[in-house]
């Protein structure tokens, strides 16, 4: 008899706990959709940050004597060209980049990074 009472008590406890969990899921607010313009601007900022970091890396490698200053200047010009491309692309979209544009720029930066780290 005690087992039956305990089993019923456990069932009642589990069902009330399940009701609490499911009611919390119903009340949870969905995350708002990200603003497309903010996402586009964030993509541009990511590319800009990567260009800035690579420029600092070039300066450090020149200062450490890994390659001469003229070669460092050529690498900086390459980064400046990519930066200008990113600004041109962003001007077409109200100040941000599409995902495809960011991908293209990152591929160009990957190629530049290989030249910097050789």
C-alpha positions, 0 to 999 in steps of 0.5 A, spaced: 500 500 500 505 504 501 508 503 495 502 505 491 502 511 495 509 513 493 508 511 486 502 516 485 506 521 489 512 521 484 507 521 478 504 527 481 510 530 482 513 528 475 507 531 472 507 537 476 514 538 474 513 537 467 507 542 467 512 547 469 517 546 464 512 546 458 509 552 461 516 556 461 517 554 454 511 557 452 512 564 455 519 564 453 520 570 448 523 568 441 530 572 439 528 578 435 531 577 428 537 581 427 537 587 423 540 586 416 543 593 416 547 592 422 549 585 420 552 588 414 555 593 417 558 588 422 561 584 416 564 590 414 567 592 421 570 584 421 574 585 414 576 592 417 579 589 423 582 583 419 586 588 415 588 593 421 591 586 424 594 584 418 597 591 417 600 591 424 603 584 423 607 587 417 610 592 421 612 587 426 615 583 421 619 589 418 621 591 424 624 584 426 627 584 419 623 578 416 623 582 410 625 589 408 621 596 408 620 596 401 617 589 401 613 591 407 610 597 403 608 593 397 604 589 402 601 595 405 599 597 398 596 591 397 592 591 404 590 598 402 587 596 395 583 591 399 580 596 404 578 600 398 575 595 395 571 593 401 569 601 402 567 601 394 562 594 396 560 597 402 558 604 398 553 600 394 549 597 400 548 603 405 555 602 408 555 594 409 557 588 406 553 582 404 555 575 406 558 574 399 562 580 398 565 578 405 567 572 403 570 574 397 574 579 401 576 574 406 579 570 400 583 576 398 586 577 405 587 569 405 592 570 399 595 576 402 596 573 409 600 567 405 604 573 402 605 576 409 607 570 413 612 566 408 
